[in-house]
């Protein structure tokens, strides 16, 4: 932490609040801390991507995992909708298949 010698208590307090606000940005009560064991090549790729996107490595990992989860959820929903359509129009589809 930067030296706060000779700084008024009010300024110190504002500084500490600003650091805490920056540190806690994006964190909620639902945030869970975990650790990952990543292969070195994956870590380097994430590190490169994070730098290119002006993000922290943590933020880059969160974005990548979030994208992955959303893609899987979307694929599952598309599959469910396809099954609903097939069931709803099964007679028509059966006649068209003849």
BABABA-339622 format. One record per residue: x, y, z of N, C-alpha, C in turn. Coordinates in steps of 0.001 Angstrom, whole numbers, plus 500000, padded with zeros to 6 digits. Layout:
N
{rec {X Y Z} {X Y Z} {X Y Z}} ...
END
This chain:
98
{rec {500850 498832 500000} {500000 500000 500000} {500891 501224 500000}} {rec {500435 502282 499369} {501197 503518 499291} {501371 504102 500687}} {rec {502458 504812 500871} {502730 505434 502153} {501726 506553 502406}} {rec {501139 506559 503588} {500165 507583 503955} {500692 508466 505082}} {rec {502014 508500 505241} {502634 509310 506277} {502391 510790 505981}} {rec {501967 511527 506976} {501743 512959 506822} {500419 513299 506153}} {rec {499565 512304 505942} {498262 512530 505316} {497217 512567 506417}} {rec {496238 513431 506260} {495197 513562 507291} {494398 512273 507403}} {rec {493825 512016 508564} {493006 510810 508734} {491835 510751 507737}} {rec {491231 511876 507408} {490113 511887 506464} {490587 511444 505078}} {rec {491754 511918 504671} {492310 511534 503368} {492682 510057 503376}} {rec {493252 509594 504479} {493582 508170 504602} {492325 507326 504464}} {rec {491260 507757 505126} {490006 507023 505088} {489446 506967 503662}} {rec {489472 508094 502946} {488994 508123 501556} {489841 507206 500675}} {rec {491151 507238 500904} {492054 506394 500125} {491744 504917 500364}} {rec {491600 504540 501611} {491325 503142 501953} {489982 502706 501370}} {rec {488947 503563 501453} {487642 503231 500864} {487749 503057 499353}} {rec {488548 503920 498703} {488678 503808 497240} {489393 502522 496862}} {rec {490394 502122 497637} {491100 500865 497377} {490157 499685 497579}} {rec {489383 499722 498668} {488441 498635 498923} {487369 498573 497839}} {rec {486887 499738 497398} {485885 499779 496333} {486462 499165 495058}} {rec {487702 499516 494725} {488344 498948 493537} {488507 497440 493694}} {rec {488980 497002 494855} {489240 495584 495080} {487959 494764 495014}} {rec {486879 495308 495540} {485622 494571 495615} {484742 494756 494393}} {rec {485212 495516 493391} {484413 495760 492201} {483975 494440 491587}} {rec {482677 494299 491398} {482138 493102 490769} {481922 491938 491725}} {rec {482369 492054 492944} {482174 490968 493894} {480823 491140 494574}} {rec {480151 490042 494824} {478882 490063 495517} {478958 489037 496633}} {rec {477888 488982 497395} {477831 487980 498460} {477853 486572 497873}} {rec {477519 486455 496598} {477482 485156 495942} {478811 484780 495293}} {rec {479830 485615 495438} {481140 485321 494870} {481813 484233 495699}} {rec {482360 483261 495016} {483059 482163 495691} {484513 482191 495247}} {rec {485399 482074 496187} {486828 482031 495893} {487246 480579 495728}} {rec {488004 480320 494674} {488501 478974 494418} {489900 479083 493826}} {rec {490561 477985 493694} {491867 477998 493028} {491824 476971 491904}} {rec {492608 477224 490888} {492641 476343 489731} {494056 475857 489483}} {rec {494169 474650 489019} {495448 474141 488530} {495322 474098 487026}} {rec {495996 475014 486351} {495911 475125 484895} {497211 474674 484256}} {rec {497109 474015 483108} {498329 473727 482348} {498979 475063 481960}} {rec {500287 475079 481901} {501024 476318 481630} {500595 476968 480317}} {rec {500354 476165 479281} {499974 476751 477995} {498603 477419 478050}} {rec {497664 476841 478803} {496341 477453 478965} {496474 478757 479755}} {rec {497266 478711 480820} {497474 479920 481624} {498057 481043 480770}} {rec {499054 480729 479967} {499679 481749 479118} {498695 482303 478091}} {rec {497860 481429 477537} {496847 481883 476575} {495841 482816 477244}} {rec {495410 482466 478446} {494470 483318 479186} {495135 484634 479550}} {rec {496378 484558 479972} {497115 485768 480337} {497238 486710 479139}} {rec {497540 486160 477971} {497655 486956 476743} {496317 487579 476378}} {rec {495260 486774 476447} {493917 487274 476132} {493488 488353 477120}} {rec {493770 488146 478388} {493408 489133 479406} {494107 490466 479135}} {rec {495377 490407 478808} {496129 491635 478513} {495555 492341 477286}} {rec {495219 491571 476257} {494674 492154 475029} {493322 492816 475282}} {rec {492548 492265 476217} {491222 492800 476527} {491244 493787 477698}} {rec {492444 494085 478204} {492605 494995 479355} {491788 494502 480551}} {rec {491907 493203 480821} {491219 492573 481944} {492238 491884 482824}} {rec {491808 491578 484035} {492646 490757 484899} {492530 489306 484418}} {rec {493449 488488 484845} {493393 487065 484511} {492119 486461 485093}} {rec {491769 486859 486311} {490535 486379 486928} {489327 486729 486065}} {rec {489247 487987 485619} {488108 488415 484799} {488068 487639 483483}} {rec {489218 487388 482885} {489259 486627 481633} {488760 485199 481851}} {rec {489115 484591 482965} {488651 483238 483280} {487147 483245 483516}} {rec {486648 484235 484242} {485203 484338 484501} {484441 484489 483187}} {rec {484925 485347 482296} {484272 485548 480994} {484282 484240 480198}} {rec {485410 483555 480163} {485509 482306 479399} {484558 481244 479959}} {rec {484522 481102 481266} {483626 480110 481869} {482163 480491 481672}} {rec {481865 481765 481808} {480499 482235 481603} {480043 481971 480172}} {rec {480908 482285 479196} {480584 482019 477790} {480324 480527 477568}} {rec {481159 479696 478142} {481013 478245 477994} {479677 477768 478567}} {rec {479357 478219 479767} {478104 477817 480419} {476904 478283 479599}} {rec {476930 479534 479119} {475810 480047 478331} {475649 479295 477007}} {rec {476759 478934 476366} {476670 478155 475126} {476033 476793 475382}} {rec {476412 476136 476464} {475834 474821 476787} {474366 474937 477132}} {rec {474014 475993 477888} {472600 476197 478232} {471778 476456 476968}} {rec {472332 477248 476054} {471626 477542 474800} {471467 476273 473962}} {rec {472514 475476 473864} {472434 474225 473102} {471370 473306 473696}} {rec {471312 473242 475007} {470311 472412 475682} {468903 472925 475376}} {rec {468735 474249 475425} {467416 474835 475146} {467007 474607 473689}} {rec {467937 474767 472761} {467646 474510 471347} {467211 473059 471163}} {rec {467878 472142 471835} {467515 470726 471763} {466110 470498 472312}} {rec {465807 471134 473432} {464471 471001 474032} {463394 471566 473105}} {rec {463652 472719 472503} {462680 473327 471582} {462473 472430 470366}} {rec {463558 471870 469850} {463446 470940 468724} {462572 469745 469075}} {rec {462758 469208 470258} {461948 468061 470694} {460487 468464 470856}} {rec {460236 469656 471390} {458853 470145 471540} {458183 470295 470174}} {rec {458900 470860 469208} {458351 471049 467860} {458078 469697 467213}} {rec {459027 468775 467341} {458851 467441 466760} {457639 466748 467367}} {rec {457449 466884 468665} {456304 466260 469323} {455000 466928 468903}} {rec {454998 468239 468873} {453791 468994 468531} {453355 468725 467095}} {rec {454307 468582 466188} {453995 468420 464773} {454356 467023 464260}} {rec {454304 466032 465134} {454738 464681 464766} {453916 464109 463608}} {rec {452632 464334 463617} {451789 463803 462546} {452174 464417 461203}} {rec {452357 465719 461175} {452761 466409 459936} {454121 465913 459469}} {rec {455055 465810 460389} {456388 465340 460030} {456347 463898 459510}} {rec {455491 463083 460109} {455366 461690 459664} {454821 461651 458237}} {rec {453806 462465 457942} {453235 462491 456585} {454246 463032 455567}} {rec {455007 464043 455941} {456005 464591 455037} {457121 463609 454729}} {rec {457376 462721 455670} {458467 461751 455515} {458097 460647 454529}} {rec {456820 460501 454196} {456386 459431 453276} {456824 459679 451884}} 
END
